[in-house]
Amino acid sequence: MSRIGNLAAKRLLEFRGYKSLMFPPTWVTGQYRFFERNNEPYVTFMHDFSHRHAAIAAGLG
C-alpha cells in the first residue's frame, strides 16, 4: 500500500505540477491509548494522523 501511494504521489500528482506528500498507512504509526468511559478504563487504537480530518480540512469531503 505504501508503494502504491508513493507511486501515485510522484507519478500522478507531481508529474502534473502539484505538490504531494505521501503518508504511510496509519496502522504503521498508530499506538494504543488508554481512556476512561463511565469510570471503567478501556484501550483503543488511535492513529497519529487522521486522513479523514485532513481531507475535510483540504475541502475534499
Contacts in CASP RR format, 6 or more apart in sequence:
PFRMAT RR
TARGET T0000
AUTHOR 0000-0000-0000
METHOD contacts of the structure
MODEL  1
MSRIGNLAAKRLLEFRGYKSLMFPPTWVTGQYRFFERNNEPYVTFMHDFS
HRHAAIAAGLG
1 25 0 8 1.000
2 22 0 8 1.000
2 24 0 8 1.000
2 25 0 8 1.000
2 28 0 8 1.000
5 22 0 8 1.000
6 22 0 8 1.000
8 22 0 8 1.000
9 20 0 8 1.000
9 21 0 8 1.000
9 22 0 8 1.000
10 20 0 8 1.000
13 19 0 8 1.000
13 20 0 8 1.000
14 20 0 8 1.000
23 49 0 8 1.000
23 51 0 8 1.000
26 47 0 8 1.000
26 48 0 8 1.000
26 49 0 8 1.000
26 50 0 8 1.000
26 51 0 8 1.000
27 47 0 8 1.000
29 47 0 8 1.000
29 48 0 8 1.000
29 49 0 8 1.000
30 45 0 8 1.000
30 46 0 8 1.000
30 47 0 8 1.000
30 48 0 8 1.000
31 45 0 8 1.000
31 46 0 8 1.000
31 48 0 8 1.000
32 43 0 8 1.000
32 44 0 8 1.000
32 45 0 8 1.000
32 46 0 8 1.000
33 43 0 8 1.000
33 44 0 8 1.000
33 45 0 8 1.000
33 46 0 8 1.000
34 41 0 8 1.000
34 42 0 8 1.000
34 43 0 8 1.000
35 41 0 8 1.000
35 42 0 8 1.000
35 43 0 8 1.000
35 44 0 8 1.000
36 42 0 8 1.000
55 61 0 8 1.000
END
